[in-house]
């Protein structure tokens, strides 16, 4: 895990996000998150709360006479489940539709030295995204009883979401510019850094209002991270050219 790398990616993402041209893309997952949340709020909040009242740990609390606390827990869990589902849908949309466009935009504007060696891996991307979404939601539900342990009610949702972000967005961000070997090696080499970036996105997702923008901002961070790791892996820096068959192709503003 390279915290300097994570910090650089975070600050570069903040710099890039100020470009108005990007917001046409970034607002799409926001619309998905808000739309799904409003739909679930109108149709699923009360049924979910009722379902959580019949599950552990609410039943445990009822068993020891803490009926009121069990009801509060069920409603809080239902609200958080709505946020989890809406974020998962927005992140799924980001991974399948938005990330590749963000990477292409960065490749043309900020990282012109990084050459495109990848290809569209639609089926692989769908499999990674959908399977990760299922595992994330099931894991979120299965670890719900552990929320009674002090601190885990915060750590577990953030941890699951960090894992989900890292597993889906790292692959989607690398797929168009990296070949199979680079994707495999870079995901392994930067696993810890990708997880920390995913955790940053997970923390944003749990902040009111900002949470609706979290999927978009996290997708942007992973797009920047993908171009950064490819640039580093190929011996490049910002504005550097790429050595191809003994020739240096200068595509940026300076050569280091």
N, C-alpha and C positions, 0 to 999 in steps of 0.2 A: 504494500500500500504506500503510495507516494502522495503525502499531503500537500507538497509543493505543487505537484501536477494538478491535484484536485482544486487547489486555490486558484491556480492560473486559469483553469477551465471555467471556474465560477465567475471570475472577474471578466474574462473575455466574453462570456455569455451575457453578462450585464452590459457590456459595451455594445455587443451586436444587437441586443434586443431593442436598443434605442432607435434602430432603423425602421422608419414607418412602413417600408416595403414588406417587412416580415409579418406585420400584424394581420394581413389578410390570411396568412396561413395559421398563425398562432391563435386566432379567434375561433377557428373551426372546432378544435377540441373543447374550447370553453363553452361553445354553444351545445356541444354534445353533453358535456358534464351537467350544465344547467338544465337542459331538456330532460335528461334521464332522471336527475334528482327531483325535479318538479313532478314528473310522472309517477315516480315511486312514492313521493310524499303524499300524493293524492290517492294512491291505490294500495300501497303496501305497508305504510307505517304502522297502522293499528294491528293488522294481521301479524306482522313481524313481532311486534311487542308481545302480543298474545302467545306466539310460538315460543319466544324466549322465556316467558314465564313458566313454560312446561319443561324447560331444559335446565341442566346444570349450568352454572351454579345457582340459578334462581331457586330451584327446588331444594337445594341444600340450605339456602337462607330461610326458606319457608319452614323447613324441618326443624330449625333451631328457634323458630318463633319470630324471625325478622322479616315478616311479611311485607312491611312497608319498604324496606330496603330492597327486597327482591323485586318489587314493582318498579322502583327507581332504576335498578340495574337493567331490567328488561327493556324499559323505554330508552335508556342511554345506549344500550347495545343495538336497539333497532335503529336509532338515529345514526350511529356510527356505521351500521351495515349499509344504510342508504348512501352515505358518503363513500364507503368502500366500493359499492357497486357502480356508482356514478363515476368515480375516479377510474375504475377498471375499464369501463366502457370508453371513457375519453382517452385513456392510455392505449387501449387496443386500437382505437381509431388513429391515434398519433403514430403508433408503430407501423400500421399498415398503409397509411396514406400520407402523413405529414413528414415523418423523419427523413425519408429519402429526398423529398423536395427541399427540406432545410439543408441537408448535406450537399445537394447539387448547388444550391444558392451559395453556400459557404465555399464550395470548390471553385466557383467562378469569381467570387468577390474577395474573400479573405485568404484562401489557401490555393492560389492558382498553381503553385508548384506541385501539388499533390495530384498525380495522374490517376485516371480512372482505370483500375485493373479488375474491377468486379463485374457483376452482372445482376440482373433482376432475378431474385430467388423468391418468387411469390409464394410458392407452395411451402417452402421451408419457413418463410416468415410467418405465414398463416399458422403453421403447426406450432412454432415456438410461441407465438402470441396467444393462441387459443389455449394450448396446454398450460402455459404459465398462468393465464387468467383462472382456469379451473383449479389448479393447485393452490393459487393464492387465496381464492374464496373458500375453498375447503379447509385449508390450513387455518385461515382466520376463524372459521367456525369451530374447528376441532380443538383449538387452543383457548377457546372462550372460557372454560372453567378455570384456567390458570390466571385469569384476570383478578381473582381474589387475592393472589399473592401480591403484597405491596410492590408497586413499581411496574409490574408486568402488564397492567392495563394500558400503560403507555408504551413500554418497550416492544411488546408483541405486535401490535398493529403497525408500528413504525418499521420493525424488523421485517415483517412479511412484505410490506410495501416496498422497502428498499431492495429486497431480493427480487421482487417482481419487476421493478424498474430496471435493475441491472441485467436480469436475464433476457428481457424482451428488447429493450431499447439499445443495448450494446450490439446485439446481433443486427437489428434493423438499421442502425446507423453505419455499420461497417459494410453492409452487404453490397452496396453499389460501387464502392471504391477499393475494396480489398478482395483478394482472391481467397480461395478456400483455406490455404495454409496460413495466410495472414489473419483471417478471422479466428481460426482455431488458436493460433499462438498468442494473438493480442488479447483475446478474451481470457485466456489463462494467465498471461503475464500481468494484466491490469485488473484482475478479478477484484482485489481489495479496493482499488481506486474506484472502479465502477460501482461497487457496493456503497461506498461512501457518497458518491454522487447520487445514487438511488436513495440513500438515507436523507440527503438534503431535500430531494424532491418529496420524500415521504413526510418530512417535517412541514414543508410548505402545504402539503395536502391537508394537514390537520389544523391549519390556521383559518379561521372564518373568513369568508370572501376570497382571500388569496387561494384557498383550496380549489376553487373553480378554475384558476389559472395554472395550477400546479402541473397538470399533465403537459400543457404546452411548454412551460418553462423547463420542465425536466427533459422533454424531448429535445429542446434547443441545447441544453447542457450536454446531452449525449451526442448530439450532432457535432458540436465543437470538440468534444473529447475524442470522437472517432477521427476527425481530421488531425487533431494533435498527435494521437498515438501513431497514425500512419506516417505523418511527417517525421516523427522521431525514429520510427522503425526503418525508414528509408534514408536516414541520415540527412534530413532536411531541417530547415528552420523557416521562420516567416520570411517570405520574399525570396527564398533560395531557389535555385534551379534544380533540376533533377538530372542526374547522370544517366544517360541512356546510351549504351554501346560506346562508351568512351567520350561522348559529347555532352557538354553541359548546356542544357536548355534553360536559358534565363527567362523566367516568366514573371518575376516579381520586381520589386523596386530596388533590391540590393542583393548582392551575392556574398555569403559568408564563407 
